[in-house]
Amino acid sequence: MSIQVKDTDTKYTYDAKYPANKTARLAEYFAKHTNIKLPVSQATDRIVILRGGEKFKLTATEGVLSIQFDKTDNQHQAYGEIKKLTEGISDILKEN
């Protein structure tokens, strides 16, 4: 398993590679916190806009997740929400 976070003045990028058997749990967490159901059986590559206006690019397939958040396209509060979301994802992936 590997989790990489890159946080610059303009972008926040979260990349995770994890055991495929954690995909369902991750999808459940993601759906609960975003109201968006991840299709775990197929590759996903799309722009996501949450209710609060947070906008990010999501790329996912079994065992791989990438979130790319452009700080210049979002409000500062949105950055905090995305960071909180990815911290929760990390917690899920680190569970035994």
BELFEN-V196055 format. One record per residue. N is the residue number from 1. RES is the residue in one letter. PHI is phi in whole degrees, 0 to 359 (* if undefined). BURIAL is I if it has 9 or more other C-alpha atoms within 8 Angstrom, else O. Layout:
n:N res:RES phi:PHI burial:BURIAL
n:N res:RES phi:PHI burial:BURIAL
This chain:
n:1 res:M phi:* burial:O
n:2 res:S phi:216 burial:O
n:3 res:I phi:231 burial:I
n:4 res:Q phi:233 burial:O
n:5 res:V phi:238 burial:O
n:6 res:K phi:236 burial:O
n:7 res:D phi:233 burial:O
n:8 res:T phi:247 burial:O
n:9 res:D phi:295 burial:O
n:10 res:T phi:245 burial:O
n:11 res:K phi:221 burial:I
n:12 res:Y phi:231 burial:I
n:13 res:T phi:238 burial:I
n:14 res:Y phi:235 burial:I
n:15 res:D phi:234 burial:I
n:16 res:A phi:227 burial:I
n:17 res:K phi:239 burial:I
n:18 res:Y phi:209 burial:I
n:19 res:P phi:301 burial:O
n:20 res:A phi:303 burial:O
n:21 res:N phi:290 burial:O
n:22 res:K phi:266 burial:I
n:23 res:T phi:298 burial:I
n:24 res:A phi:297 burial:O
n:25 res:R phi:295 burial:O
n:26 res:L phi:297 burial:I
n:27 res:A phi:298 burial:I
n:28 res:E phi:297 burial:I
n:29 res:Y phi:298 burial:I
n:30 res:F phi:299 burial:I
n:31 res:A phi:296 burial:I
n:32 res:K phi:295 burial:O
n:33 res:H phi:264 burial:O
n:34 res:T phi:234 burial:O
n:35 res:N phi:62 burial:O
n:36 res:I phi:238 burial:O
n:37 res:K phi:272 burial:O
n:38 res:L phi:278 burial:O
n:39 res:P phi:283 burial:O
n:40 res:V phi:290 burial:I
n:41 res:S phi:272 burial:O
n:42 res:Q phi:219 burial:O
n:43 res:A phi:289 burial:I
n:44 res:T phi:238 burial:I
n:45 res:D phi:212 burial:O
n:46 res:R phi:204 burial:O
n:47 res:I phi:271 burial:O
n:48 res:V phi:247 burial:I
n:49 res:I phi:237 burial:O
n:50 res:L phi:275 burial:O
n:51 res:R phi:304 burial:O
n:52 res:G phi:282 burial:O
n:53 res:G phi:95 burial:O
n:54 res:E phi:297 burial:I
n:55 res:K phi:235 burial:I
n:56 res:F phi:207 burial:I
n:57 res:K phi:266 burial:I
n:58 res:L phi:241 burial:I
n:59 res:T phi:235 burial:I
n:60 res:A phi:207 burial:I
n:61 res:T phi:204 burial:I
n:62 res:E phi:304 burial:I
n:63 res:G phi:87 burial:I
n:64 res:V phi:218 burial:I
n:65 res:L phi:218 burial:I
n:66 res:S phi:224 burial:I
n:67 res:I phi:237 burial:I
n:68 res:Q phi:240 burial:I
n:69 res:F phi:244 burial:I
n:70 res:D phi:267 burial:I
n:71 res:K phi:295 burial:I
n:72 res:T phi:285 burial:O
n:73 res:D phi:265 burial:O
n:74 res:N phi:226 burial:I
n:75 res:Q phi:281 burial:I
n:76 res:H phi:301 burial:O
n:77 res:Q phi:299 burial:O
n:78 res:A phi:297 burial:I
n:79 res:Y phi:302 burial:I
n:80 res:G phi:299 burial:O
n:81 res:E phi:293 burial:I
n:82 res:I phi:292 burial:I
n:83 res:K phi:297 burial:O
n:84 res:K phi:298 burial:O
n:85 res:L phi:300 burial:I
n:86 res:T phi:289 burial:I
n:87 res:E phi:295 burial:O
n:88 res:G phi:295 burial:O
n:89 res:I phi:299 burial:I
n:90 res:S phi:301 burial:I
n:91 res:D phi:300 burial:O
n:92 res:I phi:299 burial:I
n:93 res:L phi:290 burial:I
n:94 res:K phi:277 burial:O
n:95 res:E phi:295 burial:O
n:96 res:N phi:279 burial:O
